[in-house]
Amino acid sequence: MMICYPKIDAIVFQLYVLTEEEMLTVLDSFPRMSIVEKTTIHNYYQDVENKTFKIE
């Protein structure tokens, strides 16, 4: 079982200044990561990009 921290992952992708396409390429390199986890990270990435990201 893979542990996923989608909010942290999204922030790290932004800190490394990865484009959305680059981020998706990185996520695709993890075949055992579920599509739900990848989609969640992608959604948080977009929230960070659009400045609507909130830490709860």
SELUMKE-908552 format. One record per residue: residue in three letters; x, y, z of N, C-alpha, C, O in turn. Coordinates in nm, 3 decimals. Atoms other than C-alpha are relative to their C-alpha. Layout:
BEGIN
SITE   code       nxx       nyy       nzz      caxx      cayy      cazz       cxx       cyy       czz       oxx       oyy       ozz
SITE    ALA         X         Y         Z         X         Y         Z         X         Y         Z         X         Y         Z
...
// end
This chain:
BEGIN
SITE   code       nxx       nyy       nzz      caxx      cayy      cazz       cxx       cyy       czz       oxx       oyy       ozz
SITE    MET     0.084    -0.119     0.000     0.000     0.000     0.000     0.088     0.124     0.000     0.183     0.135     0.078
SITE    MET    -0.075    -0.124     0.014     0.132     0.339    -0.100    -0.066     0.108     0.084    -0.188     0.124     0.081
SITE    ILE     0.054    -0.110    -0.079     0.091     0.632     0.138     0.005     0.126    -0.086     0.108     0.157    -0.146
SITE    CYS     0.012    -0.118     0.085    -0.026     0.946    -0.038    -0.037     0.122     0.084    -0.133     0.119     0.161
SITE    TYR     0.028    -0.128    -0.066    -0.014     1.299     0.096    -0.024     0.102    -0.111     0.066     0.179    -0.144
SITE    PRO     0.023    -0.079     0.121    -0.180     1.483    -0.193     0.024     0.149     0.014     0.073     0.212    -0.079
SITE    LYS    -0.023    -0.144    -0.015    -0.165     1.835    -0.049     0.149     0.031     0.002     0.194     0.127    -0.060
SITE    ILE    -0.146    -0.020    -0.005     0.205     1.804     0.028     0.060    -0.021    -0.138     0.144     0.057    -0.182
SITE    ASP    -0.050     0.025     0.135     0.271     1.653    -0.315    -0.026     0.119    -0.092     0.062     0.160    -0.167
SITE    ALA     0.036    -0.114     0.085     0.089     1.940    -0.486     0.090     0.121     0.029     0.135     0.189    -0.063
SITE    ILE    -0.085    -0.112    -0.039     0.289     2.199    -0.290     0.143    -0.022    -0.049     0.207     0.071    -0.098
SITE    VAL    -0.137     0.031     0.044     0.619     2.024    -0.368     0.013     0.019    -0.151     0.112     0.074    -0.198
SITE    PHE    -0.004    -0.021     0.146     0.537     2.018    -0.740     0.008     0.148    -0.032     0.080     0.187    -0.124
SITE    GLN    -0.005    -0.144     0.022     0.479     2.393    -0.721     0.135     0.058     0.042     0.190     0.144    -0.026
SITE    LEU    -0.131    -0.050    -0.046     0.799     2.453    -0.521     0.111    -0.030    -0.101     0.204     0.048    -0.117
SITE    TYR    -0.098     0.036     0.102     0.996     2.273    -0.792    -0.032     0.064    -0.135     0.038     0.040    -0.234
SITE    VAL     0.042    -0.075     0.119     0.817     2.492    -1.050    -0.023    -0.094    -0.119     0.018    -0.065    -0.231
SITE    LEU     0.036     0.091     0.107     0.694     2.195    -1.249    -0.128     0.049    -0.067    -0.221     0.095     0.000
SITE    THR     0.123    -0.033     0.072     0.440     2.266    -1.519    -0.101    -0.111     0.027    -0.067    -0.217     0.079
SITE    GLU     0.104     0.101    -0.020     0.112     2.080    -1.509     0.033    -0.127    -0.079     0.013    -0.238    -0.030
SITE    GLU    -0.037     0.114     0.083     0.232     1.855    -1.792     0.114    -0.081     0.065     0.111    -0.204     0.066
SITE    GLU    -0.110     0.068    -0.067     0.556     1.777    -1.607    -0.048    -0.075     0.124    -0.006    -0.188     0.151
SITE    MET     0.055     0.063    -0.119     0.364     1.702    -1.288    -0.074    -0.128    -0.038    -0.059    -0.231     0.029
SITE    LEU     0.075     0.118     0.044     0.136     1.460    -1.474     0.094    -0.111    -0.048     0.067    -0.229    -0.026
SITE    THR    -0.100     0.098     0.043     0.440     1.289    -1.628     0.062    -0.069     0.121     0.081    -0.191     0.120
SITE    VAL    -0.055     0.057    -0.123     0.588     1.240    -1.281    -0.102    -0.096     0.061    -0.066    -0.208     0.099
SITE    LEU     0.102     0.087    -0.059     0.260     1.099    -1.150    -0.018    -0.128    -0.080    -0.039    -0.235    -0.023
SITE    ASP     0.014     0.118     0.085     0.236     0.862    -1.447     0.115    -0.098     0.017     0.104    -0.214    -0.022
SITE    SER    -0.115     0.090    -0.020     0.576     0.719    -1.353    -0.018    -0.090     0.122     0.069    -0.171     0.153
SITE    PHE     0.031     0.084    -0.116     0.415     0.560    -1.045    -0.120    -0.088    -0.034    -0.234    -0.051    -0.006
SITE    PRO     0.111     0.083     0.047     0.208     0.273    -1.187    -0.087    -0.056     0.112    -0.203    -0.090     0.088
SITE    ARG     0.079     0.055    -0.110     0.095     0.151    -0.845    -0.088     0.104     0.068    -0.172     0.069     0.151
SITE    MET     0.084    -0.106    -0.057    -0.058     0.487    -0.755    -0.135    -0.002    -0.071    -0.143    -0.005    -0.193
SITE    SER     0.135     0.008     0.059    -0.433     0.479    -0.806    -0.035     0.129    -0.075     0.021     0.235    -0.049
SITE    ILE     0.048    -0.116     0.076    -0.609     0.710    -1.048    -0.066     0.100     0.094    -0.060     0.221     0.069
SITE    VAL     0.063    -0.089    -0.098    -0.800     0.853    -0.750     0.107     0.086     0.067     0.089     0.206     0.084
SITE    GLU    -0.108    -0.076    -0.063    -0.473     0.953    -0.580     0.060     0.101    -0.097     0.085     0.216    -0.061
SITE    LYS    -0.057    -0.090     0.101    -0.335     1.101    -0.902    -0.094     0.118    -0.027    -0.050     0.232    -0.039
SITE    THR     0.098    -0.106     0.024    -0.656     1.296    -0.961    -0.007     0.098     0.117    -0.019     0.218     0.097
SITE    THR     0.002    -0.086    -0.119    -0.657     1.427    -0.604     0.120     0.093     0.002     0.106     0.212     0.028
SITE    ILE    -0.121    -0.083     0.006    -0.298     1.550    -0.637    -0.014     0.105    -0.109     0.020     0.221    -0.089
SITE    HIS     0.019    -0.093     0.112    -0.381     1.706    -0.972    -0.094     0.114     0.038    -0.068     0.230     0.007
SITE    ASN     0.096    -0.103    -0.042    -0.681     1.888    -0.824     0.063     0.098     0.098     0.042     0.219     0.087
SITE    TYR    -0.067    -0.089    -0.095    -0.475     2.024    -0.534     0.105     0.086    -0.072     0.122     0.204    -0.039
SITE    TYR    -0.098    -0.076     0.078    -0.202     2.128    -0.781    -0.069     0.118    -0.068    -0.018     0.230    -0.067
SITE    GLN     0.074    -0.108     0.066    -0.462     2.329    -0.974    -0.046     0.104     0.101    -0.046     0.223     0.070
SITE    ASP     0.039    -0.095    -0.105    -0.586     2.485    -0.648     0.118     0.090     0.039     0.101     0.210     0.057
SITE    VAL    -0.119    -0.080    -0.033    -0.231     2.596    -0.564     0.028     0.098    -0.113     0.055     0.216    -0.090
SITE    GLU    -0.024    -0.083     0.118    -0.187     2.728    -0.917    -0.098     0.117    -0.008    -0.059     0.228    -0.045
SITE    ASN     0.105    -0.103     0.007    -0.515     2.923    -0.898    -0.013     0.082     0.128    -0.101     0.167     0.140
SITE    LYS    -0.001    -0.071    -0.130    -0.439     3.048    -0.545    -0.131    -0.019     0.079    -0.175     0.071     0.150
SITE    THR     0.119     0.032    -0.077    -0.750     2.879    -0.404     0.027    -0.113     0.100    -0.065    -0.167     0.162
SITE    PHE    -0.042     0.108    -0.089    -0.555     2.622    -0.201    -0.013     0.044     0.146     0.027     0.154     0.183
SITE    LYS     0.015    -0.031    -0.142    -0.640     2.607     0.170     0.057    -0.116     0.081     0.033    -0.232     0.050
SITE    ILE    -0.053     0.101    -0.093    -0.457     2.424     0.447    -0.098    -0.011     0.114    -0.132     0.088     0.179
SITE    GLU     0.099     0.024    -0.106    -0.700     2.268     0.692     0.063    -0.072     0.115    -0.004    -0.101     0.215
// end
